[in-house]
Amino acid sequence: MATLAAIFRRPEANAIAAEAPRVSWDRESDPYQLRPLPSEDVYFYCKKVDNSRVVREADPAARRKCWRAATMSFAAALFIMILILPDALGMIAGYQIHSLEREHERLVQDRARLELEEAALLSPQRLQEMARDLRLVDPDSAHVVYLNPNSSGGALALNAPSK
């Protein structure tokens, strides 16, 4: 492949430089004239290259290097993951402990609420009110009949005839 040094040979470059007009850059000649840009006199030519007929040659050493690099990258990533694994598991365990503590607090509050409801439902005042509403009051002593199992002849109910 040709380089710029081979394209622009010294004798030709000197001839081009000799033909270029010399401009003096003193302020007296034209104070508004700009300085030339660096490498302004260098010209680049773009040549179209047709590589459609070029066939790439297989390089087994490059393939081995590629697989070796991929393997080493995988091994390094695996090593880093193994190093990070305890910290990650500790963090996950911390989240689980925190959620279990919140659930325990919620269950303790539910238990206290249920015990309060149970105490309110089983209070003697409430039970007496319910008994009064359902007419489950104690009968008068005049309405109480005591059974004597010996005198009834084995029949315990009053409406049962004795044999």
Residue pairs with C-beta under 8 A, 6 or more apart in sequence:
16 41
17 41
20 41
23 33
23 36
25 33
25 35
120 126
130 136
131 137
145 158
147 156
147 158
149 156
152 162
153 162
153 163
154 162
155 161
155 162
